[in-house]
Amino acid sequence: MTQQPVPYYPEQGVLVREDALPELLPPGLRPEDARLLFVHAHPDDESIATGATMGRYAELGAQVVLLTMTRGERGEVIPEPLHALEVGRPECSDDGTALGRHRVGELDDAAARLGVAEHFFAGEPPALDPAVGFAGGTRHYHDSGMSWGADGRAAPAADSSPHSLTAATADEAAAHVAAAVRAVRPHVLVTYDDDGGYGHPDHVRTSAVAVRGAELAARPGADADGALVDSWRTPLVWAVEGEARPGDRRPQAAVHGAAGRKRAAMAAHATQLVLAEDGSSFALSNGVWQRFSALETYRLLAGDPDAVVEEQVPRPARASVLSTLVTSVAAGAVAASVATVLHGAVWYSAAGWWFPWGLLFATALLLSVSLWVGTATRRVWAAAVPGLIGYLVSWLFAYGGDGSVIVVTNPGTPVGILGLAWFGLVFTVTLLSVLVTAGWLRARRRRTGTV
């Protein structure tokens, strides 16, 4: 009989460099002004891997936010009365959904003990990109499960669900992470290193999609209506340090965290782990005891730890397609009607010459409203709507009935000359407003990186 190798788990806090930073925050940022987003794979990972850090920053007044990618449906269950929840046992009758619901409750309890301000799962707003959705019709990712390889390290499971996190494309999952980043606007994002800490497939995938999500969030995104949403460049992205490697030259941070909060949070995950009575160690379902540590170390994945952060000012939210249409039609109808009625107003001098003040006023009014609509909604097509309505209104006044006195197109009279000129100016205004709006948007995009 082949002996099962002892599972390998990296030990926390065993290697701290002399130049290790004591904080995860950018220099000059006060904890009470900081926002930290922790991206983890399953309920309990946040407490085991980063609980002391999360608790410490919560105590210092920072906004600590947690995104969990799955509900941990494939976790093994320790308490015997709850064995029916564990997938693979004869008494389990589902795919882990019941265990996932139970672990959500455990996570609620743990998050409260850590002082987490907000926590949500991938697929729940704000960690949801409606334009991307979920392949296969699911609305969340399932735990992929794992096995232990011959070397004692974690390996993929043989029977992962088609709805699991590892079955989804990295771009899909990263889009949901990006949505959360844009909403939370963190100064610090924390996830795993590219090896997932100890190789669990969901940890490895979470690391990849968290890093990719931070990159995507730095670019303009779109909501379900197609309206662009704020971009956000996360100043610092840190990885939980897995296996300590002396040759790793990436900047390191060593956080002496809140031990009491970490222990309390870990105890909330009763289906997954057991704490020693003295709190000095803990064991998962495989019975391998690990040393408890409130010293948690991290390696830098992205950003400059020496750069002082300047708060990124969000642009005003761009209007949705429906609100843009309503705004442009309403403004265009008013401006086009007033302009068309007044375009033929003329001032006659005693010397016999005349000045078409109405035509100039009508042109200026229609142009200003067209440009306002285009730039306010940041949609080029909206800038054309007032002009199109102006053309329609003018045509109806000129040819919609007999003997119109509003728009005259007889070139033999001054009013008729103004009527013909008005048709030409409406076309010119429409074209000019579209070109100016498009140029303004291009210049703004080059200047700020957003639209």
Order of alpha helices (4+ residues) and beta strands (2+ residues): beta-alpha-beta-alpha-beta-beta-beta-alpha-beta-alpha-beta-beta-beta-beta-alpha-beta-beta-beta-beta-alpha-beta-beta-alpha-alpha-alpha
